[in-house]
Amino acid sequence: MRIHRDPKLAVIRQLPLFANCSEAEIQEIAAISDELWLPQGRELTHEGAHGQEFVVIVSGTAEVYKRGNHVATLGPGGFVGEIALLTGRPRTATVVSTSSVLVLVIARHRFLSLVDQLPGVRAQLDEVVPFRQAS
């Protein structure tokens, strides 16, 4: 008998944002997220744009810019897009991949539902959002 293991589930289990999720919750996250490979130089978010998705970097790197100034580098486990989705305000930063990246993308309505259903994810986001808004 051969056991098939979904690689998306394995990836989600390793992401710090979802570390406290149950197996059922991990499966729900996998079901609502899309995996995308994006090339180097691709904008993941654009400052001032209306946010429609939440993006988690699985592999690769990206640079974060606010008002044209470099403010952070993201790698595996880094995520973007939560502020615009949670607040309804425009994107607060431009994020550009500096290598090819594998990302998980969750559409706005699914992300908001996920945050409502998973208090652990909401708590983790609540810790990050004020810091990110201030910088």
Helices and strands as residue ranges (DSSP letters): H 7-14, G 16-18, H 23-32, E 33-38, E 43-45, E 53-59, E 62-66, E 69-74, E 79-80, H 82-87, E 94-97, E 101-107, H 108-117, H 119-134
